[in-house]
Amino acid sequence: MFRVIFHVDMDAFFASIEQRDHPEYQGKPLVVGSPPDQRGVVCAASYEARKFQVRSAMPSRTAARLCPQAIFVRPRMEVYRAESEAIMSIFESYTSLVERVSVDEAYLDLSQTSTHASDADSALQAALPLAADIKSRIQMERGLTASIGVATNKFLAKLGSDFQKPNGLTLISERDKLAFLHPLSIRCIHGVGPVTASAIEARGLHTIGDLQSTTIPLEEIVGSWATRLRQYAMGEDNRSVDTSRERKSISAENTFLVDTDDRPTLRAALAEMATDVAQSLREHEAGALTIQVKVRYRDFTTLTRQVRLEEPVTTSRQIYRIACHLLATHTLVNGPLRLLGICASTLVPRTGSQLLLPLFGNDR
């Protein structure tokens, strides 16, 4: 039996629901989030608004400046969650192996459809009508569109769903996967944030094709993550579809190639890790009541410090500022660090108000 993985990503989910329920918004730039005259951020933007570079997590006042004609509406989280449940039910009518990444995104394992396939690409082709059927049902039953990537693993399926948005359907075959990946930017790889990307690009590696052919020891650039990076560059990913929905903590760590106490370097690493943790919180529809920082010194002494909050945090800026506060308050950077990490725990369901009123102001 060959692996067949779908990644289904709803198109501009919140904004599309609002346009469906309010026909007067259709075809117009729509922003779901806080009004521009109040402190808050963009939760979602329609494709018409995205043409003006309006993006989620952007301060609402910035969105209004970029697109003065935009229509701003408050989010209706209960409506979006109910819609998500209806769509997930459609997925579960095809397979019980559904990994809910967020309210508008999921991985589906359709490998059981490949029982009689002679090779991996035949299995993918045989499953393609199922992907088309899922798209059709979402359109007919929910009045929304989705983009689907079909591949033999999660990494490729995710790339496929992003490739022809909106309303796309992309199959990445085993035969063609290296050629498909070759021209793509390294920044398309999940886990390659701005700081990591800059470090890789500084060595002359700009595309995934560059990673495929390089003889540069990637360990010198990304440390222990080099093995995973090589696998992704070759279109390999052995992660299974995870049907469990409980997550106790979310963390990110950076092991420096050279021990450092350079403040700009540490701040850049913290910012990238905070972004990764915040993204995972969004994917799990969670906020965190506890933020912890972890440091390891050159003699391998490891310390952690944490703070418990009254209100959950959800944004990268909140997480970054709390992490900086913990490092400063406990004087943890008193020498070169070998490792720095952030952990978010005591996870609670995310609410609409958390999207609109960040603890420390607007997220960037």
N, C-alpha and C positions, 0 to 999 in steps of 0.2 A: 504494500500500500504506500503510495507516494503522498507527500505533504501538499496540501492545498490550503492556503491561508488567504482569507479576504480581510482587507482593512476598509471599513465603511466609515466615511466622514461626511456628516451632514453639511450642506452648503449654507454658510452664514446663518446658523441655526436660529438664534434668538431673533435676528432681524427678519429672517424669512418667515418665521411664525407671525411676527407683527404685520408683515406685508400680506400674508395670507388672510389674517383675521381682519385687516383694515385695508380694503382694496384701494383706498385713496392714497396709501403710501407706496403702492406698486410703481416701480420705475423711477422712484425718487430716492435721493440720498437720505438714508435713515440711520440714526445712531441710537442704540439702546444703552442707556446709562444715565448718569446724573446730568441735570440741566447745566448748560455752560456757565451760568451765573452762580453756580454753587460749587463747593469743593467736592470733587469726585472724579471718576474716571469713566472711560468708554468700556462697556461690557462687550458690545458687539457692534459691527457696522455692516450695512448692506453693501453689495458689490458696487452699487452706484456711489456710495460714500468712499469706498476704498480707492476709487479712481483719483480721489483727492488726497491720497496717502493717509486717510483716517484709519487707525488700527486700534484693536482692543488694548486695554491697559493704558492708553494715552489719556492725559488729563482732558476733561471735557472742554475746557476753555481753549486748549490747543486745537481740538477737533473743530470747534466752531470757527476758529481763525483760518484753518485750512479750507473749510467748506462752509461758508456763511449761510448757504441756503439749506443746510442739513436740518432735518426734522429730528428733534430729540424726544424720546419716549422713555418712561421709567420701565425697568425690567419687571416682568411678571414671572418670578421664579417658579411659583406653583404651577403655572401653565406650562412652562418649559419642562419641568420635571415630569408632569403627566404626559406630555408629548413624547418625552424620552422613553417612558415606560411602554407606550404604545408601539414605538419603533423597535425597542428591544424585543418586544413580544413577536414582532415580525421576524427578527433574526432567529429567535429561539424556535420558530416553527420550521427552520431549516436544519438546525443543529443545536445540541445542548451545550456545545463547546463554544461559549461566547464570553469574551473578556471585555467587560465594560471599562473603557479607558476614561470616559467622561460622559456627560449627559448626551453628547452629540457624536460619539466616536466609539467604535468597538472593533475588536478582532474576532473573526469567525474561523473556526477550524472545520473545513469541509473535506478533510482527507478521506472520510468514509465513502465519498463519491468516486474515489480513484481505484476501487477494488479491482476492476477489470482493465485498468490502463496498462499499456505496455512500457511506458516511460513517464518521466516527470512532466514533460511538456504536453504529452497526450492527456495526462490527468488534468492539467490546467485548462486545456482547451475544452475538455468534457464538462468542467465546472463553470465555464464562462456563461452558458445560458442561465445558470442559477443566479449569478451576479446580476445579469440583465433583468431577471424576474424580480429580484429584491428591489432593484431601482424602480421597476414598474409599479410594484405594490406600494412602495413609499409614496410615489407620485399619485397613484389612484386613491389610496386609502387615507393618506395624511395631507395631500396637497403640497408636498415639499420635494426637494431634490436632494440627492446624495451623490457623492463621488466614491468609487470603489476601485481599489487596487487589488489585483489577483497575482499571487506569486507563491513560491514554495516556502517563504519564511516571512516573518513579521517586518523585518527591515525593508525588504523589497516591496511588500504589500503597502506599507506606509508611504513609501516614495511614490508608488503607483497611484494612490488615491489623491496625492497632491499634484499629479502631473498634468491633468487636463481639467482642473476645476474651472467653473462649476459644472455639475451634472456629467462628470467624466466616468469612463470605464477603461482602465488600463491594465493589460496583462503584460507582465514582465517574465518572459520565458527563461528557462535555464540556459538555453542555447544562446540567447542574446543579452543576458544580463550584464556581462562585462562591457559590451559595447554601449548598452543603455547607460551604465554608470560612468563611463569614461569621460564625457564632457561636463558632468555635473560638478558644481563647486563643492569643495570639502565642507562648506558650511551647511550643506544639505544633510550631513550625517548627524543624527541625534546624539547629543553629548559633546559635539564640537561647538562650544560657545565662542564668543568674540575673542577672549584672551587666548584660548587654545588655538583658534583659527589663525590669529595673528602670529603666534609662535610657529605654527606649521608653515604658513605662507612666507615667513621670513627665511625659511630654508628653500624657497623656490617651489614649494608644492601648493598648487592652487586648485587643482581639480582632482576628482577621485581617480582619474586616469594617471595623474602624477603619483598618487599613492600606490597604484597597482604596479608601477614599474620602477619605483625608487629603490635604490640600494642604501639610502641613508638609514642608519639605525633609528627607528622611530622612538625607541626607548629614551634616546637623548632628548626628545622633544616632549613626549607625553608620559614618560615613565611606564608604569605597569599596565596602562591602558593601551599600549601599543599593540598587543595581541588582538584585542577586540577591534581596534581601528583597522588593522590589516584584514581581519575577517570581513568587516563591513565593506571595505574597498573592493573585495573580491565577491561581494554579494552573498556572503555566508552569514547565517544567524541561526543558532540552534535553540533559541528561546521557544518555549512552548506557550500555547494560549492558556492563560491563567484564569480559571473560572472562579477562584476565590475572590471575595470582595472586601475582606477585612484587611486593613493595613494599620499597624501599630505605630510606625514611625517612618520618616523619610529623611534621608541623609545624603550628604555629598562631602567628599574629601579630596584634598589635593596634596600629593606627596611631591615636594619640590626636588628637582634634579640636584640643586645645590642648596644647602641649608641657608636660610635667609632671615634677616630681621628688617629688610628694606620695606618701609611703610607703603610706598606706592605699589610694590609687588604684592604685599599682603592684602592691601585694599582691593586690588584688581582680582585677586583670587577669591576673596570673600564675596565680591559682587557677582562673579560668575557662578559660584556655588549657590548663593542666595537665589539667583535666577533659576538655576536647575531645580532647587527645592520648591520654589514657588510654582514652577511649571508642573511638577509632580502633584502638588497640592491641588492645582486646578484640575488636573486629570482625574483625581480621586474625589473631586467636589468636597474638599476638606479645608478646614482651617486648623491651626495649631495653637494650643494653649501653652506649650512649653517649647522654648528654644534653647539649644545647648551648643556651646562651642567646644572644640577639642583641639588641643595642641600637643605636638610631640617634639621634644628637643633632640639635639644631635646625640645625646647619650641614651635616647629611646625612653626617657622619662615622659610619661603621658598624663596630662591633666584635662579634666573636663569641668566646665562651669555652666550652670543653667539658670533660667528664670522662668517662673510660672506666672502667666498673665491672667488678668480677669476677663479679657475679651480675646477671641482668637485672631491671629494674624494670618494673612493670606498672600500678601504681595512681596515681591523681591526687595522693595525698598524698606518695608517694615523689618523683614528678616535681616537684611544687611545692617540696618541701624542698631538692632538689638545685639547682633553679633559683635559689632564694633564696641558697643557699650560694655558687653561682658569682658571683652579683651582688655579694655581700658580700666574698668573698675577693679578687676582682679590682677592687673599688671602681669598679664600672661606673656606678653612679648618682652621678656627680659633677657633675651638672647636669641641666636639664630634658631629658626624653626625647621624641623624636618618635614612636618605634616601639619596641616590646618584643616579643620572640618566643621561643618554645621549639621545639626540634627533637629528636625521638627518632630515633636511627639505630642501625646495627649490630643489626638486628632478628633475633631468634631465636625458634624455636617456644616457645609458652607451655606450661608444665607445671602439673600440679595443685599441686605444692608452692609455686609462685609465687603461686597464689591463696590459699594458707593462711598463708604466712609473709612478710608484707611486710618490706622492708628496715628501715623506720623505725617499725614498729608497725602498728596497725590503720588501715585506710583509713576515711575518714568517709563 
